[in-house]
Amino acid sequence: MTAKAVMVLGTTSNAGKSWLATALCRWYARQGLRVAPYKAQNMSNNARVVPGLNGAMGEIGSAQYFQALAARCLPEVRMNPVLLKPEKDTASQVIVLGEVDRQLTDMPWRERSEQLWLRARPPLHELMAENDVVVIEGAGSPAEINLHSSDYVNMRTALEVNAACLLVTDIDRGGAFAHLYGTHQLLPAHERALIRGFVLNRFRGDASLLAPGPAQLQALTGVPTVAVLPMWRGHGLPEEDGVFDDVASGSGLKIAVVAYPRLSNLDEFQPLRSLPGVRLSWAREPAQLEAADWIILPGSKAVAADLAWLRAQQLDQAIARHAAAGKPLLGICGGLQMLGESLLDPYQIDGNAPGLGLLPLVTQFEREKLLRPAQLQFAADLQGPWAALHGVAVQGYEIHHGRTAQHPSMAPAQVALRDDAGAAVGWQQGSVLGLYAHGLFEQPALLRALFGTEVQTLDAVFEGLADFIDRHFQPDYLMQLLQPPPA
């Protein structure tokens, strides 16, 4: 190994690990160092298509995709060798080095940990040999005593490369010092020795009022508090998981995204959240759709099940009324499949179901998942609320099992979007538009066409994150993490 490993651990999920790891990737890259991200295992339905093994395409968690861009390197499957995509509360699809592994998917999760570590360990060493710094993200908490023996994502990874570890906590939730102390004390002594600093994230108020807490914590643990990061909601980095419930109030275009239980790739809506004059909200009941100017049906990891949930909530009726009124309705990937006439599942991938019947399309789920980046162009003769997109060229990515075609016995919908081979990947009928491509709201050309404005680029977001931690970490501390700890 030639690289130094810096690892971000959290006292809880959603403490700020992904955000901080992304900022560290850009900060170290700005020092002229070769940097790569790594997370042994991620659990998320937000995924990106990246180069895989043997010339194929694969998928990794969105967080590691953005961390790679922040590190100024090409995202690839070794950076997130294991991705778990929840399909229901008790089952996840297991993706290893970018590809679905059906044998491991069917194995009980406690039994598969050792098998997964054998697959995740070699990419870690490869990245360490090729770079100056590897920024590693942990998962959840490293001190869950019921999981510790089988947890390879946190301290087993840290020990493998002697990582300098930061432990971050969300002080806005309360109990931050107890979280830090309890996590530290539950770890075995040889693992505690790797923790080099505590980070208080999402602080609101006067930092001087924290005293004497940091000093007392250091007296108890020997670990200093090296940064107090203020609350910063508008940093612009897409969320890794969960819906954004802190929606700004006020006037503007109201866009409602239907938040079914297994929605996926929600990170692609971050630009809408950042657009001036747009109010993004998440809808789980009909009343939340009634005042919407736009409705978006996002991707789904379980299309038939989410469609059944949508009907159980009577959201289907609200969606039909919206379309009948000529208001814009957009379906993306799984949302596109829902808009059609039917879902056919001969291989028991997702489930058979009648669609919403708003586009004359039929989707059949195939055994193999389609993964590809795509160069795309909208049709030149789009009409109605989507006419502004006519002829716009964009980039995106596809990630789906379903293959969709026009219904053979119905009048066809207009082809709205084609890939660079000329194949149809989007259809329009009236105000209803269905697209297979993800990531289109990240395209400046599309934002200009639809909204007449843009948001800051991802690269500008990464620069802002690096500036932020540069201001709030102790001077020179981040470079000190690359040196052996003091005796």
N, C-alpha and C positions, 0 to 999 in steps of 0.2 A: 504494500500500500504506500502511495506517495501523498495522498490527500490528507487533509485534516478534516475531521467530521465535527460539525456543529449540529446539535439536535434540539428540537423544540418539543418539550413535553407539556402536558396540560394537567391541571388538577381535575378537570371535568371535560366532557365534550363541550364544544362551542366556547372554550375559554379564549380562543384566539390563536390557536396553533397554526392553522393554514395561512392566516393573514400575516403573522409574524415571520413564518418561514419564507413566504413570498418576498417580504421586505428584505430579509437577510440575503436572499439570492441576488437581488439587484444591488444591495449595498456591497457585498463582496465582489460582484462582477465589476462594480465601478472602481475597485482598487486594482484592476488589471489582472485579476485572478481567474483561472478557469473554474467554473462553478457548475455543479449539477445538483438537482433535487433528487430525493429518494423518499419513498414511503413503502415499507414492506407490504402492507395490506391496507387498502382503503375500503370502506363500505359506503357506497353512494350510487344513486341512479343517475348522477351527473357525470357523463363520460365524454371523452373526445377521441377522435380517430387520429392515430399517429402511426409512423413507420413501425412495423413489427419485425419478426424474425423471418429470415429466408425470403426477403422481398415482399412479404405479405403486409397488409395493414392490420393494425390491432387497436385496442382501446385501453385507455388509462383513465383514472379519475381526473375530473376537471381541475382539481386543486394542483396536481402535479403538472398538468399541462401549462397552467398559468405560471407556476413556479419556474418551469423550464424557460418560458419566454422571458420572465424576469431575469433569469440567469444568463440570458443571451445565448442559449444553446437550443438545439433542435429537440423538441419533445419526442420521446420514444418509450417503448414498453418497459425497458429495464428500470425506469424511474418509478414505476408503480407495478411491480411484478405480480401482485395479487390484488384483484378488484372483486369485491363481493357486491352484487346488485340485488337488493331485496325484491323478491317477487310476491311474498306474502309475509305475515308476521313471523312465521316459523321456517322460512326457506329462502335461500339466496342462490342466485346463479354465480358460480365460481369461474372467474376469468384469470388465467395464468399466462403471463407474458403476452397479453393481448388477445388470447383465444379462449373460448369457452371450453372448460374441462368437465365433461359430463360425469366422469367417474368420481371426481372430487366433489362435484355438486351433489351427488347422491350419497356421499359419505357423511356420517354424523360429524358435526362441526368440531367436537372435542378431539375426535380421532384423526381429523385431517390436519391439525395444526402442525405436527411434526413433518408431514409430507409437504405442506406448503412452505415451511421454513427451508427445507432442502431445495426448493425451487426459487425462493426469494434471496437466499444467501449469495449465490454466485454473482448475480447482477450487482449487488452491493459492492463486492470486491472488485468487480470490473470497473465500476464508476470511480471507486477510490483510486484505482491504478491510473485512470485516465485524466484526473482532474487535480486541481490544487485544493479545492474545498468542496465537500459534499454536505449540503444542508438537508438534514433528515427531519421528517415530521413524524411524531408519534401518533397514537390513536387513543381516544378516550382518556383514561387515567392509567399511569403505569403501576398503580398500587391497588388494583382491585384484587383482594386476597383470594376470591373464589376463582379468578382467572389467571393468576400470576404464573402458575406452573406451566400453562400452555400458551402464554402470551409471548409471541416472538416479535411483535411489532414495536414494542417499547424497549425495555431494558436488555432483552437478549440482543436486539440490534445494536443498542448503545455499547454493550460490552464487546460485541464482535469487532468494533472499530475504535474502541476507546474514545467515544464521542464526548465532547464538552457539551454538557446538557444545560439548557435553560428550562426552568419550570414556570409556566405562565398560568395566571389565575384571573378570573373575571371579577374584579372588585365591585362592579356595579350590582352584582347579585347579593353581596353581603357575605360575611364569613370568610373573607379572603385569607386572612392570616391563619385561621384554623385549617382551611383547605391546604395551604402550603405546608404548615407544620405536620398535619396528619399524613399527607402524601409522603413527605420526607421520612417520617418515622416508621411508616409501614414498609418501606423498602429495606431489604437487607443492607448491612453496612457497606459491602463492596459495591453495591449499586448506588447508595447514597453518595459515595465518594465521587461519582461522575457529575453530580449536580454542582454547577459552577455559579449559578445566579438565579434569583427569583425575579419575576417580572409581574408587576401589577398592571393589568390591562383594563381599559374602559373606565378610567377614574374621572369623576366629576367633582370639582371643588378645589380647595386650597390644599396643595400637596403637603404643606408644612403641618397640617393637622393630622397627618398620618403618624407623626412622632408620638410616643417612642416605639411604635409598633415594629418598624424595620430593624431598629437596633436590638430590641428584645428578641425578635425572631433570629437574628444573626447570633446572639448570645446562646440561644437554645440549639441552633443547628450548625453554626459555623459558616452559613451561606449568606452572602450579602444580597440585599435587594438592589439590583443594578439598573432598573428602569421603572418609572411610573409613566405609563402611556395614557394620555388623556382620551376621553371618549371622542371618537371620530366616526360619525355615521356616513359622511359623504366622501369616503376615500375612493370609491369607484370600483373596488375589486368585487367581482361577482361572488355571491354567497356560495359556499360549498354545499350546504344542505339546509333544508327547511325553507319555508316561505317567508318573505319579508313582510312582517306584520306592522312595521313602523312606517306606514304609508303616510306621506305628507297630505295634509288637508288643503282645501282651497279649490278655486275654479280651474278649469282646464279640461282637456280631452280625457274622458274617463275610459280607461282600458281595464277590463276585468279578465283575469286569467282563472280558469276553472281549476280549483285545487283538489283534484281527486287523489285518493290515498297513495297511488303509486306513480304520481307524476314524475317526469324525468327531464333532465337537461334544462332545469329552470334557470341555470346560470346565464343562459342566452338572453334573458329578459333584463339583465342589469342595465343595458343602455336605455331601455324604456323608463326604468326607475330614475335615471339621471337626466332625462330630457326635460328642459323647461316647458311648462305648459301642458305636461302630461301627468295624470294621476293614475298610478298603477295600483290595482287592488286584487285580492284573491277571493274567489267566490266559492262558497260551499253550500249556499242555499239560494233559492230562486230570487228572493228579494234583493240579493246583492248583484243580480244581473239586470234588473229592471231598468236602472238608471244608466247603464253602461252605453257608451257610444260605440265601443268595440267589444267583442268577446273573442278570447283566444282559447282554443282547446290545445293544450301543450302536449308534449310527448308523454308516453306512458310505458312503464315496464310490464304492465299487465292490462292490455287494452280491453279484453272482454270483461274482466272483473271491474275495471274502472268504469266501463260503460254501464254495467249493471248498477254500480253505486250511483252513477249520474242519474239513472232512471229512478232509483229508489228515492233520491232527493228531489225528484220532479224537476231537475234542472233541464231535462230534455225539452220539456214544454216551454220553459223560458227561452231556451236557445232557438226553438222553432219560431216563437213569436218575434224574436229579435231578427231572424233571417227574413221572415215574412214582411217585416217593416222596412226591409231594404237596408238595414244597418250592417256594417262590415262584420263578418264572421270569418275568423282565420283558424284553420286546423293545421298543426305541425306534426308530422310523422304519425304517432299514435292518434293524435287529434284528427289528422286527415283520414285515417282508417275508420275512425268513428263516424265521420260525416257521410260515408258511403252507404250502400244498400245492405251489405252483409259482410261478415267475417267468416272465413272458412278455415278450418284447422285440421287438415288430414293427419298431421304428425303430432298432434297433442302438444303443441308449443304454447298456445295461449288460450284457446277456447273458441267455440263457434258462437256467433251472436248476430242478431239483426242490427244493422247500423241505424243511424239517425235519419237516413233517407234524404239528405240534403244535397248530395252529389251522386250522380248515376255511376257509381264505381263499385267494384267488388275487390276485396282483399283476400288473398290466400297466404297463410303463414307457411313459410318454407323451413326446412330443417336447418339450413345454414344461414347465419346472420350476414347481412350485407354491410360491409364497412368500407367507406371510401370518402376521400375528399372530393370536392366537385367544383368545377368551373361552370357557372350557370348564367342563363340569360332569360329574362322575362319576355313574353310574346309582345309583338309590336302593336297588337290590336286589343289590348285589355280594355274593359269597359267599367262603368260604374265607379264605385269607391276605390277600385284598384287601378284605375286608368293611369294614375301618376307613375306607375311602375313600368309602363310600356318601354321595352327595349333596354331596361337597366341590366347591366352585367354585374354579377356578384360572385363571391366565393362562399362555400358552405361545406357541410359534411353530412353524410348519411350514415345511419346506424339503426338497422331494423331487420326483423325476420320477414315481415309481410311484403308481398309483391302485389301491386295494385294495377287494375286495368279497367277500361270502360265496361259498363254493364252491357252484355251482348244484345239485350232486347229493349234497351232504352235509348232515347235520343242522347247523343254524347255530350259531355261537358266540353267546354273550350280548354284546350291545352294552354296553360298559363306560364309554365316554366319548363325549360329543357336543359339537359346537361350538355357538355361539350361534344358528346357523341350524337346529339339530337334526340335522345330518349326523353319521353315525358316524365317529369318528376313533380308536376304541379298542375292543378285543374281549377277552373273557375266556372261558376254558374250563378249569375246575378251578383249578389253581394257576398257570396260564399266562396272562399278561396282555400284550397287545401294544398299543402306543400310537403314534400318529403325532406327538404333540406333544413338542417339546423344551422344556427349561427348567423342568420341573415341580418338580424338587428345589430350585429357588430360591424356591418358594412356601412361606411360613410355614405356611399352612393344611395343606398336604400333609405337611410334616415333623411338625407336631403330630399329625396323624391317624395316621401310620405309626409314629412314633418317640416321641411324647409330649414332644418338645422342639423347640427351634429353634437356629439359629446366628445370629451377628451379621449384621446387614443389610449389603448392599453399601455403603450410605452410611457406615456405621460403619467398614467396611474402608478406604474412601477417606480418611476422617478420620485413621485410624491411620497410613496411608501418609504423609500430609502431615505429621503430627506427627513421624514418624520422620526424614524428611529435614530438617525444621526443626531437629531436635536435632543432626544429624550433618554438615550442611554448614557451612562457615565463615559466621559471622554476617554478615548483609546480602548475602551473595554472590549469592543467587538474584535479588534485585532489581537488583544490579549487572549481571547478564546482560542486562537490558533496556536498558542504556546502551551507548554506543559503547565499544569496548575502549580501554584506555589506550595512548598512543603508544608 
